[in-house]
Amino acid sequence: MDALSDVLRVMRLKGGVFLHGEFCHPWCISVKVLPQSCAPYLGDTAHVIPYHYVLEGQMRVRMEDGLELALEAGESVMFPRNDMHLLGTDLTRAPVQSRDYVARPIEGGLLEMKLDGGGPRTRIVCGFLGTEDVHGNPVVNALPAALHLNVRDGSAGAWISSMFHHAAEQIAAGHLGSEVLMSRLSELLFVEAIQRYASTLPDQQQGWLAGLKDPYVARALALIHARVAMPWTVEALGKEAGLSRSALADRFCGVLGIPPMQYLAKWRIHVAAHELVNSNKSIAQVAQEVGYESEASFTRSFKRVMNTPPATWRRRRSRQTE
């Protein structure tokens, strides 16, 4: 398994769509997607990554730090850390709160939101990805606050765009099964957005996604993720990656900002956290499967990274998903 696929596996992505919006210029809304807003479609989740996909027309997006994006039909924007943002065609207007204008159709199905300023129409689909706790997740940490994707570009993008339009129309018509399709499309959209973003990073860029572009760092990451329980040393990793011990350590630190063994230790804990919530294995079994010889040393490491002992972590997360 490659490193990106392994990180996404541990995130346990589950996509969905919850709102169809129809707005006529001029309009401006303030958006903050709360996990409980998605609960009817997703159940309880630790973190939500919302997105908006433009079906028709155009709109602008503004983040709290002033970053502004322009989107047209066939484009989407995702918010990996679920930051508050504005949507609209005139962002100088006083924004309305999205929750104040959302309604559920009489026949059930998706939430709807409509604003009619009398001008040209924009139609969007608002969806989300529910994930495990993203505390320290290398992919989420490496992504920008807003991830802009022109779905029309590229071979996979053209297919996703076509299916999004089809699924959105099916959902609007109340056809059964269409929300399942949109759920899968949400997951594909996120993966496509990550891959596109990673491909645009300059060669000297630092961060986890930049590491996937460096052949030696990428190989070391793949080895760690494929054999997380192996008693790796920097020398052993370097030998399999094709570099000397010191060369790999320098390259790894230069791109990811941390030494290989420190990265391995943190990733072992993230894998363990996933297993604690999603299996009935004992803490000792989980510890052994991620490379710890004793439950005591595993507990110390887990608490250092996650700020809570593994048993407490399991109880709290299990309670949240009941």
N, C-alpha and C positions, 0 to 999 in steps of 0.2 A: 504494500500500500504506500502511495506517495505521501509526503508530509502534509500537503494541503487537504487531501482526502481524509487523512487521519484526524486532523484538527476539526474538520467539519463533522466527522463522525462523532467525536466527543461532544461537540456542541449540540448534537441531536436536533438539528433544524426541523421545524415543522411549519410549513407555510400555510397561509390562509388569506382570505380577502373578506373585508367586512363592510365596505362602503362604496357606493356608486355616487359620484358627484356630478351635478350639472349646473354650471355657472355661466352667467351672461355678463359681459363687461359693463361697468367696472365692478370689481369685487376684490376683497382681501380678507383672509381668514387666518386666525392663529391656531396652530395645531400642536398638540402634545398627546401622543397616543399612550394611554395607560394600560398596563397589563390586564386590568379588570375589564377594560372595554373589549378586549379580544377574547375574554374567557368563554363567552357562548360558542365561539367557533373553535377554540383551541384548548380550553381547560386552563388550569393554573400553569403559569410559566414564570421562570425567574427573570427573563429579560425579553424585551420585544424590539425587533428591528423593523420599523415601519417603512413603507415605500409608497410612492404615487406613480401611476403609469398614465400617461396622457393618451386618451383614445381619439380625441378630436380637439382642434383648436390649439391654443397656446397659453402658457402661464409663466410666472416668475416665482422663484423661491429665494427667500432671504433667511440666513441664519442670524443668531444673536450676535455673532462676531462681525457682522456686516457682509459676509460672503453672499454673493447673489448669483443665481443661475437662471438661464432662460431655457424653457423646455417647449417643444412642439410635439405634435402627434407622433407616436412611435418612440418617445423618449421617456425615461423613468429616472427617479432619484430615490436613493435609499439613505437611511440615517442609522449607521451601525451602532451609535451610542444613544439613539433615541432622543436627540436634542430637540428642543422646541424650535419651531420655524414658522415663517409666514408663507402663505401661498396666495397668488392672485394675479390679476392683470394690472392693478394699480396699487402698488405697495405703499404709496403715500397716504392712502386712506386709513382711517382708524379701523383696525381689524376687528371682525366679529369673532366670538369664540365658537369653534366648530361644534362643541357639545350643545350649544343653544339652538342649533338649526338642524340637528340630526333627527330623522324620523324613520320609523320602520313601516314599510308598506303594509296595508291591511292584510294582504295575502301572505305575509311573512317574507322570509328571504333576507337579502342584504339591507343594511341601513341605507338611507338615502339622504342626500343633502342638496338643497337647491337654493340658489341666489340669483335673482333676475334683475340685472342692472339695465336691461333693454338693449345691450349691444351684442356683438358676436359671441357665439357659444363656445364653451370649453367643457369637455366631458373627461372625467378621470376615474380611475379605479384606485382605491386605497386598500392596500394589503399589508401583511406583516409576516415576519418570521419569528416564531417563538423559539427560544434556545435555553440551554442550561445557563447557569451563572457564568457570565463572561469575564469575571474578575481575573485579570492576568491573561486572558485568552490572546495568543500571539497574533491571530488574524484580525480580530476586532481592534486590537491596539494599533495595528499597522495601517488601518484604513482611515481615510479622512472623515470628518464629521458628516459630510454629504457626498454620496457616491453617485455621480451623474453617469448615466448610460444611454447612448443612442442605440436602441434595440434593433433599429433597421440595418445597422452596419454589420457585416460579417455573415457567414453562412448560417451559424446557429442563431444569430440575432434575427434574421429574416423569419426563421421558423417560429421562434418565440413570439415575435410580433404578430404573426398570423394567428397563432393559437390564442394569444391574449385577446385579440379582437373577437375571435370566435367564442371563447369562454365568457367574455363580458356580455356579449349579446345573449348567450344562453342563460346566464344568470339573470339578466334583466327580464327575460321572458319567463323566468321561474322554472326552467327545466331541471329535473332532478339529475344529480351527478355532476353538474357543471362546477360546483364549488370544490369538488375533489380535484377536478382538472386544474382549477385555478391555484389550488394548494400546491400541486406539483410544479406548476409554472413559477410560483413564487420562489421555490427552492432553486429552480434552474436559473431564474433571473439573478439571484444572489451569487451563485457560482460564476455565471457569465460576467457579472459586474466585477468580481474579484479578479478573474483572469485578465479581463481587459485592462483594469487598473494596473495590475502587476506588469503587464506588457509595456506600459507607457513610462515606467519608472526609469530615470536616467541611470547610467552605469555606476555612478558614484553615490547613488542613493543608499541610505542605511535603513535597516528595519527587516522584519521577518519576511515580508513579501519580496524585498530586494534580494534576500538570500536565495530565493528560488531561481533567480537569474544567474547567480554565480555557480558555475558547474561544480566546484569543490564543496562549497557550503551546502548547496542543494543535495549533493551526494551524502554528506555527513548528516544532514537533516533526515534524509530518507532512511538511512541506516538506523538512526536513533528511533524514529517512529515505527520502523518495521520490527525492531528488536529492542523494545523499551526495557525489558528485564535483563538484558545482557549486561554483565559487569564491564561496561566500556571504560577504556582509558583514552586519553587524547592520542596516545601513540597508536592504539589499535584502530581508532577512527581514521586517523591520518593515513595509516597503511592501506585501508580499504578505499579511502577517498582519493588516494593518489598523491598525498603530500606528506612531508615530514611532520613530526609532532609540533614543532615550533611554527612552521609555516601555516598549518591548519589553525592553530590557536590564534595566530595573528589575524588570519583572514576571517575567521569566525567572529572574533571580537570586533574587528573593523566593520563588518557588515551588520551583525546582530546586536552589537553593543555589550554582549556578555560572553564569558568563556563557555566552551562546549559542555563541560561537566555541570556548570550551573544551569544551563538550559535543560540538560537531561534531568537534573533533579527536579526542576519545576514542572517539566512535562510529565514526569512520573506521577506527581501529585495530582495533576489535572486528569490523567487517566484513572487514577485511583478514585477521585471524587465522582467521576462518571460511573464507575463500577459500583461504588457504595450505594448510589441511588437507584441504579438500574439492574441490580442483581441481588440475590440472596446470599451471596458469598460472605463468609466471615471476614472480619477485619484482617485476621492473620492470612487468610487466603489472598485477599486483595493485595496485601503488603508483599507477599511472595511473588505474585504475578507481575508486579511492577518493579521487582528487583531488590527488595529489602530482605535481609536475612533474619530480621527480628521485628516483631510487632512494636516493640518499644521504640526502636529507631525510626520506624515508619510514622508512629504517632507524633514523635517530636518534629519530624520533617513536615508532616501534614499541618500541624498547628502553626509552624513557622510561616508556611506559605498561605494557608487559608484562614489563619487567625482563630481557628477553633479545632478541637480534637476531632478525629474521624467519626467517633460514635455520635457526638453531638451534631456534626454535619449531617450524618445519615438521618437522625431523628427529625431535624428541622426540615430537611428537603422532602422527606417522606410525608411529613405532616402537610406540607404545602401542596403536594400532588394528590392528596386523598380526595 
